[in-house]
Amino acid sequence: MSVLARFPSRQFTSTTVLGAGKSNRGFGRLLSSGVWTRRRPRHRPGRAAQSADLLYGRHSVLAALSLSHRKHRRLLIDSDLFELVDRAREREAQDRRRADVLGGSNGRERRLSADEQKVVAYLDRLEDVTPEAVAVKRVSRRDLQDIVGAGRSAQGIALETSSLRLPVADEDGKWLKSLESSADNIAHRPVILALDGVTDPQNVGALLRTSYLLAVSGVVASGIGSALASASVASGRRRGDQGGGDSSDRRPRAGVISHVSKASAGALEVLCARGAVATTRGSSLAPFLRSAAAGGWNVVAAMLPSAADEGGFDGKIGARAVPLSSFSVPRVPEVHKEGTNTGTVLVLGSEGAGVSPAAAKVCADSGGFVFIETAPSFEESEVGDLVDSFNVSVAGAILLHRLVQESVN
């Protein structure tokens, strides 16, 4: 039976009782008219939207639904996706009728287009991972775009879900110790990515995606003033605050964490489910970095020699910056406690100010500084003084790849 048969026609029903058996649960049945029968709770200011995020994008939503680190409420799907499936189903039915009339296939069956195959395959996976208790609503593309926000690509799907609550990584060292004792980290030198005030959701999302693909052990970010700050337990975010929206609005809106999750292609969801993402208690990474250095970790920052000089740091910092081509991670104690392991913390500074002086001081006393060389012709370029460094997500990918390779070897 074709996979299209799993999605009943939009004419099947107008309403449904949620939580019905799996055998009756095609999404077409749930979304036929955009009406759902679960009784809506009375609106109380700040209550209905409390601790709510709105994820969007196919990878991000699918990843969240596949995991159990959030409590999901409602799945919103663009009606155009189901109309595409309906059209494909109708063509398939016509081909069957033609084959019946002709007494067999004549080789002229109309196959699904590449786009149709992707949509059908995605909805098929979506149905498999969506819990029975999650309400599903069919919405227009315009309404979905209004919810997600102008200029954002929802890819036809959004998910109302509970907010993330990231653990705190500070001087107490609990989060760090949990990484050290992880079975995956015992076999090789773990690598942690530390984001010192990186604010752009696209950059943070790209770095999380890279961290996931390279099996980086953990990611820690500033608890105040970073793209992950709104998900920090220590940030004091008011329940229902969606990172810029009105907490009295009962419908969640896409906030900063939503944009980070979308940019990460769902990597944020997977890493958070593993407990591999944390934030500091305040805006400074220095307490966490000092704790890591004291525990035997090498703390290395990405910093250009020129940036160190211009930033007013100690002149010794710029002189200690080593090009990546000749950089090697300093040796660390083999295993300083039974069943634990230490490795390297890579610090990446913010898009504008770079690594903070407090974090740089810890690096100067620990693993040092590294930078990525540019082509020799770069300095002779007409805009050499304007385009003078790599984007933080690009630099992070290059450096993490090198560090992870060294940790494995």
Secondary structure by P-SEA (a helix, b strand, c coil): ccccccccccccccccccccccccccccccccccccccccccccccccccbbbbbbcaaaaaaaaacccccccbbbbcaaaaaaaaaaaaaaaaaaaaaaaacccccccccccaaaaaaaaaaaaaaacccccbbbbbbcaaaaaaaacccccccccccbbbbbbbbbbcccaaaaaaaaacccccccbbbbbbbcccccaaaaaaaaaaaaaacccccccccccccccccccccccccccccccccccccccccaaaaaaaaacaaaaaaaaaccbbbcccccaaaaaaaaaaabbbbbbbccaaaaaaacccaaaaaacccccccccccccccccccbbbbbbbbbbcccccccaaaaaaaaacbbbbbbbccccccccccccccccccaaaaaaaaaaaaaaaaac
